[in-house]
């Protein structure tokens, strides 16, 4: 399976599609399909980009 998040770059804001309680997250790094995101409510999480398509957030409001 290909990387569903290949367009993500550090600094981008995202949400996890099946974990809305985690709140807004900021991408910290994207390395070989592994995305490290710092979520407001749970802290730093490493996500397998081949399994989860994170939702980009372009407007925080």
N, C-alpha and C positions, 0 to 999 in steps of 0.2 A: 504494500500500500504506500502511496506517495505521501509526502509531508503536506498536510492540509493547511499549514500555517507558514508556508514558504515566504509569504509577503511581509511577515512580522519583522520588526526591527526594534532594538532596544529603545526605550522611551515611549513606545506606543502604549495606549490605554486599551484594555481588553476586559471582557467578562467571560466567565466560564459558563457555557450553555446549560449545564445540568447542576450548577452550584450557585444559584443567584444570591444566596446568603453570604458568599465570599466577598461580594461587593466589587468595586472597581479595582482593577489590577494594572500595574505598570510592568511591561516587559523589561527584564533585566538583561537577559541574554538568549540567543538562539544558536545552538550548536548541535549540528547533526540531528535535527529533528527533536531535540530536547529543549523545551522552552522554560526558562526560569522566570516566574512572575511573582511580584510582590503585591499580594492582595491586601486591601485595607483591613479586612476583618479577620484574616487567618494568617497573614504573614507570607513568607516566601514558600512557593510551591514549584516543584519541577514537574512539567507536564510532557507526556509523550505526544508530540505533534502529529504522529501517524494515526493516533486513536481519537484525539479530541480536536475539533475545529473551534478555536477560540473566536469570540465575537469582537471585532474591533469596535472601539467607541471613539467617535469623532466629535461628539458634543457631550460634555459632562452633565449638562442640565437635564 
